[in-house]
Amino acid sequence: MNIDLTFPVAPFGLEPLRSFALVPVDGADGLFTLVGTGTTDSGVTDPRLYLLDAAVHLPDYAPVLADDQAERIGLERAEEAMLLVVANPDAAGTTVNLLAPVVVNARTGVGAQFILEDQDLPIRAELAHS
């Protein structure tokens, strides 16, 4: 089932788009495609990003959002947050961006990509295969 998402601020590289669909990838638990409608400032039409559900693929990943970040998407409780990381597959494997997760308020469908401050997390972490 697709989930409609609204971003108060466009995700990095997808400006000016703010409406997206989070689409599960068939047969791949916890893997989604974030699909935008329209054209980005860089000229990409209907852009797509792969996102992994951190709860499924990175159970030890526990970044801390600043209060103002949580407020920006209306999070009232940590349990409302769906934590997703951008996945970049290539011939050598898959890396994930742990420094700038996409956080979705599961109650409202409002999301944002946040840069985590004062947290020593990599932009390109190799995804371990299980």
N, C-alpha and C positions, 0 to 999 in steps of 0.2 A: 504494500500500500504506500503510495507516494504521500509525502508530507509537505505541505506548502509552508515556506519559511519567508519571513521578512527580516531584512537587515537594516537597522537604522543608518548604518554606514556600510557602504559596499565593501566586500572582502578585498584584500590586497590583490591588485592586478585585474579585478573585475569591475572597476569603476566604469560607469555610474550605476551599474545594476544593483537593485536592492530586493528584488523578488526572485525566489528560487524554488525549485522542487527538490526534495531529498528523496532519491529513488533507490530502493534496495536493489542490489545486483543479485539476480537469480543464482542460487546455488552457492553463494559466498556469504556465509553468516557474518554480519557486522561490517560488510562492505557496502558503501553507498556511492552514488554519483550525485553531486550537487550540480543541478542543471539550471542555468540562467536563461532568461528569454530576452532577446535584444542583442545589441552590439556594444562591446566594451570600448573604452576610449582608445585601446590599441588596435581596434578593428576586428576583433574576434566575435563572430556571430554565434549566439546560443552556446556560450562556453560551458565546459564541463570540468569538474574536479573530482578526483577520487578521494573519498573520506572514509576513514576507518573508525568504528566505534571503539573507543579506548577501553570501555568496560569489557569488551569481548577479546580484543587483541593485545591490550597493554594493561592488565589488571593492576600492576604496581605503579602506574602513572597517576600521580596525584598532585597536579599543579594547584597553586593557590591563586584565586582571582582577587584583585583589589576590590574593596567595597564599591568604588565608583564603577568598576567594570560590571559587577553583579547588578548594580542598580540600573545600568544602561539597558539591560535586557529583562529587567523586572524580576530577577531571581529573589525569591523570599526565603527559600530553603535549598540547601545543597542537593537534596534529592530531586529537585526539579531540573537540574542541569543534565543535559546530554552532552558528553564530552567527545568531540571528534577531532581527528588529526588528519592533515592533508597527507596523502600517500602519493609517492612519485615512483612508479614502476619503470624499470629500464632493463636492459639485457643483463646487467650485473646483479640485479635483485631489486628490492623495494626499500626506499628510505621514507621516513615519516618526519614531519616537522613538529617537534615537541615544544618549541619555543612560541609558536603562534597557533594555538588550537582554535577550532571553531566550537563555540559553546552555544547550545540551543536551550532556550527555556521550553521544556517539553509541555508545560501547561499552556503557553501562549503561542508557540511557534515563532518567537522572536529570537534571532541569533546574531552573533557577532564573531569576528575573528579578532582575538586579542593577542597582543604581544605581552608576554609575561615578564614583569620586571623583577629584578633581583633574584632570579632563579637561573641556575646554571644548567640550562637545557639546550640540547643541540637543535639546529635547524634541519640537519640531515642525519638522523639516527637510523642505522640499519635495522630493518624489521627482521627479527629472528623467526625462522621457520619452525613450526612444530610438527 
